[in-house]
Amino acid sequence: MNITVKLNGIAQTIAVEPSDLLIDVIRDRLGVKSPKYGCGKGDCGACTVLLDGDVVRSCLVLAVEADGREITTVEALSMEGPNDVQRELIRNNAFQCGFCAPGVTLAAEELLRRNADPTEEEIREAVAGNLCRCTGYQQIVEAVRTAARSRRKKAGRKRRPRSGRKGVKS
C-alpha cells in the first residue's frame, strides 16, 4: 500500500507493507539517518522523531500510522544552520559520542515549542526518554535552559515568576 508523509517539509509517497516500522521507512527507504535503531522497544529514544509536532519513538510506530502526517527529524531543525537548541547543546558540550543527540534535540525542541519557560524538572522530564551513557545530563539541561532564555528574549517575553521552586536559576 502507498502512504504519503511530509518528511522535513517535503511530501513523499512511498509503498509500505502493513508491518513496516516507521524507523525502517525513514532510514532505509527515505534515506534520513538521524533516527537510529537502538533498543527496538521505545526505551532508549535513539529513534525519536516528531510526528505532527509530538515526540514519538519511530521503532514503535507502524509506517501506515504516519499516512497523511508530518514527520520531523533533526535535519529539519538545521536546514539553515544549527538552530538555537543545537547551538546551545554544542556550546555546552552536551554530547560526547552523539548517538543520543538527535533524540535529545527533538525532545528539547518539542518542549520549548509548548513551554517557553520550562523548569529544570520539566527539562529533565522532557529528555528523560533519551538514554545517554556519556553525560550526566547537566550540560543538556543547561543548554535547553539557555536556548529557552534566548527564545524568550527574542520574543520579548519575560520569565514567569517562580514561587518557592528549588533548583531554578534565572
NUFI-729634 format. One line per field, with one value per residue (C-alpha): x, y, z; residue in three letters. Coordinates in Angstrom, 1 decimal. Layout:
<recs>
xx	c(X:...)
yy	c(Y:...)
zz	c(Z:...)
code	c(ALA:...)
</recs>
This chain:
<recs>
xx	c(0.0:1.1:1.3:2.0:4.0:5.5:9.1:11.0:8.6:8.7:5.7:6.7:4.6:6.1:5.0:5.0:3.9:1.4:4.1:6.8:8.1:8.4:12.1:12.9:11.0:12.6:16.2:16.2:13.7:13.7:17.4:17.2:19.7:19.4:16.8:18.8:17.8:18.7:16.7:13.7:11.4:11.0:13.1:16.3:15.0:17.6:14.8:12.9:11.1:8.4:5.1:2.8:5.0:4.8:7.8:7.3:9.6:9.7:10.6:7.1:5.1:3.9:4.6:0.9:0.1:2.1:0.0:-1.1:1.0:4.1:7.4:10.2:13.8:16.7:17.8:14.8:15.9:19.2:18.3:19.8:22.5:22.1:19.1:19.3:18.8:21.5:23.9:23.5:23.9:27.2:28.3:27.6:29.5:26.3:27.3:30.3:29.5:26.4:24.3:21.5:21.9:19.0:16.5:17.5:17.5:14.0:12.7:14.1:12.6:9.2:9.4:10.3:7.6:4.9:6.7:8.8:9.9:10.5:11.8:14.8:12.4:10.4:13.6:14.8:11.4:11.3:14.7:14.3:13.2:16.6:19.3:22.7:25.6:28.2:26.9:25.2:22.5:23.5:25.0:21.9:19.7:21.9:21.8:18.0:17.6:19.9:18.0:14.7:16.1:17.3:13.9:12.1:14.5:13.9:10.1:10.3:8.8:9.9:10.5:7.4:7.6:8.5:7.2:9.5:10.7:14.1:16.8:15.6:18.0:17.0)
yy	c(0.0:3.6:6.2:9.9:11.7:15.1:14.4:17.5:19.7:17.6:15.5:11.9:9.0:5.5:1.9:0.2:-3.1:-3.0:-4.3:-1.8:0.3:4.0:4.0:1.5:3.5:6.8:5.3:2.6:3.9:7.7:7.9:10.0:8.6:10.6:8.4:5.4:1.9:1.4:-0.9:-1.6:-1.2:2.5:2.8:4.5:7.4:6.9:6.6:9.7:11.8:14.4:13.2:16.2:18.0:15.4:13.2:9.6:6.6:5.6:2.0:1.7:3.3:1.5:3.4:3.2:5.2:8.1:8.3:11.9:13.2:15.3:13.8:15.9:14.7:16.7:17.5:19.8:22.0:22.8:23.4:26.9:26.0:24.9:26.3:27.8:24.4:22.8:25.7:25.6:21.9:22.3:25.3:23.4:20.3:18.3:15.3:13.1:10.2:11.9:8.8:10.3:13.8:13.7:12.4:14.8:17.7:16.9:16.3:19.7:21.4:19.9:21.1:24.6:24.8:24.1:25.7:28.8:28.8:25.3:24.5:22.2:19.5:19.9:19.9:16.7:15.1:16.1:14.5:11.5:9.2:9.6:7.5:9.0:7.0:9.7:12.6:13.3:15.3:18.6:20.1:19.1:20.9:24.0:24.1:23.8:26.4:28.8:28.2:28.9:32.1:33.1:32.4:34.4:37.3:37.2:37.1:39.9:37.7:37.8:34.8:33.7:34.1:31.0:30.7:28.8:26.3:24.8:24.3:27.1:29.8:33.0)
zz	c(0.0:-0.6:2.1:1.8:4.5:4.8:5.8:6.9:4.9:1.7:0.7:-0.2:-1.3:-0.7:-0.9:2.5:3.9:6.8:9.2:8.2:11.1:10.7:11.6:8.8:6.2:7.3:7.3:4.6:2.1:2.5:3.4:6.6:9.0:12.2:13.8:15.0:15.8:19.4:21.7:19.5:22.5:22.7:25.8:24.6:22.5:19.7:17.1:18.3:15.6:15.8:14.4:13.9:16.4:19.1:20.2:19.2:19.2:15.5:16.4:17.9:15.1:12.1:8.9:7.9:11.1:9.6:6.5:5.9:8.8:9.2:10.3:11.5:12.1:13.5:9.9:9.6:12.5:10.8:7.2:7.5:10.0:13.6:15.4:18.9:20.7:18.6:19.1:22.9:23.0:21.1:23.2:26.4:25.2:26.0:23.9:23.6:21.2:19.7:19.5:21.6:20.1:17.6:20.1:22.9:20.4:19.2:22.7:23.8:20.7:21.4:25.0:24.1:21.5:24.1:27.1:26.6:30.2:31.5:34.9:35.4:36.4:33.2:31.1:32.8:32.3:28.6:27.9:30.2:27.5:25.8:27.3:27.3:28.7:28.2:30.2:33.5:31.6:33.4:30.3:28.4:31.0:30.9:27.1:27.0:29.7:27.8:24.5:26.3:27.7:24.2:22.6:25.3:24.8:21.0:21.6:24.2:26.9:30.5:32.7:34.6:38.4:40.3:43.8:46.0:43.4:44.2:41.6:39.3:38.3:36.5)
code	c(MET:ASN:ILE:THR:VAL:LYS:LEU:ASN:GLY:ILE:ALA:GLN:THR:ILE:ALA:VAL:GLU:PRO:SER:ASP:LEU:LEU:ILE:ASP:VAL:ILE:ARG:ASP:ARG:LEU:GLY:VAL:LYS:SER:PRO:LYS:TYR:GLY:CYS:GLY:LYS:GLY:ASP:CYS:GLY:ALA:CYS:THR:VAL:LEU:LEU:ASP:GLY:ASP:VAL:VAL:ARG:SER:CYS:LEU:VAL:LEU:ALA:VAL:GLU:ALA:ASP:GLY:ARG:GLU:ILE:THR:THR:VAL:GLU:ALA:LEU:SER:MET:GLU:GLY:PRO:ASN:ASP:VAL:GLN:ARG:GLU:LEU:ILE:ARG:ASN:ASN:ALA:PHE:GLN:CYS:GLY:PHE:CYS:ALA:PRO:GLY:VAL:THR:LEU:ALA:ALA:GLU:GLU:LEU:LEU:ARG:ARG:ASN:ALA:ASP:PRO:THR:GLU:GLU:GLU:ILE:ARG:GLU:ALA:VAL:ALA:GLY:ASN:LEU:CYS:ARG:CYS:THR:GLY:TYR:GLN:GLN:ILE:VAL:GLU:ALA:VAL:ARG:THR:ALA:ALA:ARG:SER:ARG:ARG:LYS:LYS:ALA:GLY:ARG:LYS:ARG:ARG:PRO:ARG:SER:GLY:ARG:LYS:GLY:VAL:LYS:SER)
</recs>
